[in-house]
C-alpha cells in the first residue's frame, strides 16, 4: 500500500498537490516539500502549483459568496459570529485580511465567502489572493524542503514506534486545535463586544 501511494505521488504529484491545496493545503504542501527534498518534485513547480491550488480554493469560496447568498447564509447559520467577525475584520483592515486569512484558524473559508457577499472588487480580491497563495505555498514548502532529512528521520521513527507516535500525534494535534479554537472564540467575543 505504501509503495503504491509513493508511486502515485511520483507520477501524479503535481495534480494531487493542486487539488489538495484547494481543499486543505498545509499537509499536501509539507509532503510536496519532502518530495522536493528527495528529488521527486521540482521545488519551484511545487510552490507554483501549490499556490495556484490555494488561490483556486479561495476563488471558489469568494464566488459562492458573490452568487449564492442564500446558500452562504444557510450554510453559515451556525457560524454567524464568525461571519460577523469576518465582516468587521474586512471593514477595519481591508486587503491585509485577504492576504492573511489563510493563516486564520476557523475563518479560512468564512472570510472569502464574506468578502464575496460584499461589493469588494473581484479583480482586486483575485490579485491579493494570488500573491497570498504563493507566499503561503513558499513559507510552507521551503522549510519542509530544507529540513527534509530530519522530517524523514521522524517519519521513520514514527513508523517503527507507531504505538508511541499515534498518541503523541493526537495529543499534539488536539492541543494545537484546542489552542486555536480558544483563541478564535476569544477574538470573536472581543470584536463583537467592540461592535456593540
Secondary structure per residue as TSV (DSSP state, phi and psi in degrees):
chain	resnum	aa	ss	phi	psi
A	1	X	-	360.0	-44.5
A	2	X	H	-63.4	-42.9
A	3	X	H	-63.0	-38.5
A	4	X	H	-64.6	-44.0
A	5	X	H	-62.8	-44.1
A	6	X	H	-62.8	-43.1
A	7	X	H	-61.7	-41.6
A	8	X	H	-62.3	-44.7
A	9	X	H	-65.2	-37.0
A	10	X	H	-68.3	-37.5
A	11	X	H	-86.0	-35.9
A	12	X	H	-122.8	25.5
A	13	X	H	-55.4	-44.3
A	14	X	H	-70.0	-37.2
A	15	X	H	-66.7	-45.2
A	16	X	H	-61.9	-43.9
A	17	X	H	-59.5	-43.2
A	18	X	H	-59.0	-53.2
A	19	X	H	-69.3	-34.9
A	20	X	H	-64.3	-38.0
A	21	X	H	-69.0	-27.0
A	22	X	H	-67.1	-45.4
A	23	X	H	-93.5	-32.5
A	24	X	T	-134.6	-74.5
A	25	X	-	118.9	-83.4
A	26	X	H	-54.5	-46.1
A	27	X	H	-62.1	-42.0
A	28	X	H	-64.7	-38.8
A	29	X	H	-67.7	-38.5
A	30	X	H	-64.5	-43.4
A	31	X	H	-61.0	-40.4
A	32	X	H	-63.3	-39.6
A	33	X	H	-60.9	-41.5
A	34	X	H	-66.0	-41.3
A	35	X	H	-68.0	-30.3
A	36	X	H	-70.7	-33.6
A	37	X	H	-64.8	-40.5
A	38	X	H	-81.8	-7.5
A	39	X	T	90.5	7.5
A	40	X	S	-85.0	-11.8
A	41	X	S	-139.9	156.5
A	42	X	-	-88.7	130.2
A	43	X	H	-56.3	-48.5
A	44	X	H	-69.6	-39.1
A	45	X	H	-67.5	-40.1
A	46	X	H	-61.5	-44.2
A	47	X	H	-63.3	-44.0
A	48	X	H	-60.7	-51.0
A	49	X	H	-66.0	-43.9
A	50	X	H	-59.0	-42.2
A	51	X	H	-64.4	-42.8
A	52	X	H	-63.7	-38.1
A	53	X	H	-63.5	-47.3
A	54	X	H	-61.4	-41.1
A	55	X	H	-60.8	-46.8
A	56	X	H	-60.4	-42.4
A	57	X	H	-60.0	-45.8
A	58	X	H	-70.5	-31.6
A	59	X	H	-65.6	-38.9
A	60	X	H	-60.4	-48.3
A	61	X	H	-63.0	-39.2
A	62	X	H	-59.9	-48.0
A	63	X	H	-74.5	-24.0
A	64	X	H	-63.8	-44.7
A	65	X	H	-63.8	-39.1
A	66	X	H	-72.3	-39.3
A	67	X	H	-113.8	5.3
A	68	X	-	-142.0	55.8
A	69	X	H	-55.5	-45.7
A	70	X	H	-60.2	-42.5
A	71	X	H	-62.6	-44.1
A	72	X	H	-62.8	-47.7
A	73	X	H	-63.5	-36.6
A	74	X	H	-70.6	-44.9
A	75	X	H	-66.3	-38.9
A	76	X	T	-98.2	20.0
A	77	X	G	-57.1	-41.0
A	78	X	G	-78.7	-7.9
A	79	X	G	-119.5	36.5
A	80	X	H	-58.7	-38.3
A	81	X	H	-64.4	-39.5
A	82	X	H	-65.4	-39.7
A	83	X	H	-64.4	-41.8
A	84	X	H	-64.2	-41.8
A	85	X	H	-62.3	-43.9
A	86	X	H	-58.9	-43.4
A	87	X	H	-63.5	-41.0
A	88	X	H	-65.1	-44.3
A	89	X	H	-61.3	-43.4
A	90	X	H	-65.8	-44.9
A	91	X	H	-62.7	-41.8
A	92	X	H	-81.8	-29.6
A	93	X	H	-117.5	-18.7
A	94	X	T	65.0	-136.2
A	95	X	H	-61.3	-30.7
A	96	X	H	-58.5	-29.9
A	97	X	H	-67.8	-38.1
A	98	X	H	-62.4	-42.4
A	99	X	H	-65.5	-38.0
A	100	X	H	-98.2	-7.4
A	101	X	G	-59.4	-28.7
A	102	X	G	-72.8	-9.0
A	103	X	G	-99.9	0.7
A	104	X	S	-99.3	103.9
A	105	X	T	-58.9	134.4
A	106	X	T	84.1	-8.5
A	107	X	T	-123.4	3.6
A	108	X	H	-62.3	-36.2
A	109	X	H	-94.7	-28.2
A	110	X	H	-67.5	-42.2
A	111	X	H	-64.2	-50.3
A	112	X	H	-59.6	-38.3
A	113	X	H	-64.6	-44.2
A	114	X	H	-68.2	-31.9
A	115	X	H	-67.3	-39.2
A	116	X	H	-60.1	-32.3
A	117	X	H	-69.7	-22.0
A	118	X	T	-90.3	-175.2
A	119	X	T	-95.5	19.7
A	120	X	-	-59.2	139.9
A	121	X	-	-60.4	125.2
A	122	X	H	-64.0	-37.3
A	123	X	H	-67.4	-43.2
A	124	X	H	-64.7	-43.5
A	125	X	H	-59.4	-46.3
A	126	X	H	-61.3	-42.6
A	127	X	H	-63.8	-49.6
A	128	X	H	-65.3	-40.7
A	129	X	H	-61.7	-41.3
A	130	X	H	-64.5	-47.1
A	131	X	H	-60.5	-44.7
A	132	X	H	-60.9	-42.1
A	133	X	H	-65.0	-40.6
A	134	X	H	-69.2	-36.6
A	135	X	H	-64.5	-45.5
A	136	X	H	-57.8	-46.6
A	137	X	H	-63.2	-41.2
A	138	X	H	-64.6	-49.6
A	139	X	H	-72.0	-13.4
A	140	X	H	-95.6	-42.0
A	141	X	H	-75.0	-43.0
A	142	X	H	-56.3	-48.1
A	143	X	H	-61.9	-38.0
A	144	X	H	-66.3	-35.7
A	145	X	H	-67.7	-46.4
A	146	X	H	-67.2	-43.0
A	147	X	T	-98.7	24.4
A	148	X	H	-53.9	-43.8
A	149	X	H	-63.2	-44.4
A	150	X	H	-63.6	-40.7
A	151	X	H	-64.8	-41.1
A	152	X	H	-63.6	-36.6
A	153	X	H	-64.1	-43.2
A	154	X	H	-63.9	-42.4
A	155	X	H	-62.4	-43.2
A	156	X	H	-61.7	-42.9
A	157	X	H	-63.9	-42.8
A	158	X	H	-62.5	-38.4
A	159	X	H	-67.1	-38.1
A	160	X	H	-75.8	-30.9
A	161	X	T	-122.1	50.2
A	162	X	H	-57.4	-32.1
A	163	X	H	-65.8	-22.3
A	164	X	H	-95.8	-38.3
A	165	X	H	-66.8	-39.5
A	166	X	H	-64.1	-53.3
A	167	X	H	-62.5	-38.6
A	168	X	H	-62.3	-44.1
A	169	X	H	-63.1	-41.4
A	170	X	H	-65.1	-42.0
A	171	X	H	-64.2	-47.0
A	172	X	H	-64.9	-47.2
A	173	X	H	-62.5	-43.0
A	174	X	H	-63.2	-40.4
A	175	X	H	-63.9	-44.3
A	176	X	H	-64.2	-45.7
A	177	X	H	-59.3	-46.9
A	178	X	H	-62.7	-44.1
A	179	X	H	-59.4	-49.9
A	180	X	H	-68.3	-33.5
A	181	X	H	-63.3	-47.8
A	182	X	H	-62.0	-44.9
A	183	X	H	-63.5	-40.2
A	184	X	H	-65.0	-46.0
A	185	X	H	-60.8	-41.2
A	186	X	H	-61.9	-44.5
A	187	X	H	-63.9	-41.2
A	188	X	H	-61.4	-47.8
A	189	X	H	-60.9	-42.6
A	190	X	H	-61.3	-46.1
A	191	X	H	-67.8	-39.9
A	192	X	H	-65.3	-40.3
A	193	X	H	-61.8	-43.1
A	194	X	H	-63.7	-38.5
A	195	X	H	-66.2	-39.5
A	196	X	-	-74.0	360.0
